[in-house]
Amino acid sequence: MALLDTPIARLDGTPATVGEITGGRPALLVNVASKCGLTPQYTALEEVHERYAGRGFTVVGLPCNQFGGQEPGSSEEIAEFCSATYGVTFPMTEKIEVNGGGRHPVYADLVDVPDEQGRTGDIAWNFEKFLLDGDGKVVARWNPSVVPDDPRITEAIERVLGPAND
């Protein structure tokens, strides 16, 4: 099954596919958590989303509670926290598992994509990032410590989007 056709519910529980959530646009998929030392990355994720939304790009947050129990809240609590604390407007999915026997199908193939150091396999921690082109092909993977507005991510987004029509 193609990644964009993979079923996943939105944070409010309504059924969707990855393609419906991304709008068929290039996207940055990020497993997120509200109580993690990396949680302040939400600020930069929202900035990246706002910066490129007009050019047909979106960030998608995929809440996950597998790393130190750092996303313990309900969907409503996650939505409230993200909106009130970080002004998040990008789409969020249901809470999922990214590793192990309960791994969500979205991550079935993502874990095979190498990051910049050539590492594949299980998601290392919260805020691991995957860049998709408009066809749902994974074009890059970054470890959690690479911030969303890092020049490497910005350059990769620019390459996927092509020249701006100013």
Beta strands, then each sheet from edge to edge (+ up, - down):
strand 1: 27-32
strand 2: 58-63
strand 3: 129-132
strand 4: 138-142
sheet 1: 2+ 1+ 3- 4+
end
